[in-house]
């Protein structure tokens, strides 16, 4: 079989590792992590362009290396080829290997900020994606000093606390070890970030199961949605997370 993979770059190391060992021929296109930051409408537009570009003769299916990601794939259309999508609210489902395992960890460790090798080395948006990001458009990426200079001491501090301090609800960093890291540099980076914030640190063992199944064609309905040609992705707001609906509906 021959597949085209369209994926977020935070999964780069994991997907490349699996692709190298896959029995199938898998071509790929990685998109920048910054798509997550421009809002659902902008994200699905750019994803659709990448999926459309992959709709070329010779492929058996297009694989999507994304989860629902704040509705960033809602409305994405499969035109002439099946589109295969993991069922998950965000990419941490892929790193943990199952929705159940991710949810259990999430419930047992509230207030956790997750990091992987991809989120550490590719986690900052740049260029036009940074300019288009919700944070930039709403001033949420300004420093405390910038806000104080613009709005005065009291107002600046209030705005920073309400809009810009996106870490105030966290109390722990968990680094997910996927087994594809070259050394311990990423874990040490995560530990250092935890120390800087005064948070707890934990390392969790990741699982490649869902990533392997995506690339290798093991698409059971519990973990994957196969969108037929002429259908689009719709949100279900239940345990299925996403479903396929005809373009004419």
Helices and strands as residue ranges (DSSP letters): E 2-8, G 9-11, H 12-21, E 25-31, G 33-37, H 40-54, E 61-65, E 77-78, E 82-86, H 92-96, H 99-108, E 112-115, H 117-121, H 127-132, H 134-137, H 144-151, H 153-159, I 160-164, E 172-177, H 185-197, E 200-205, H 209-216, E 224-227, E 231-235, E 242-246
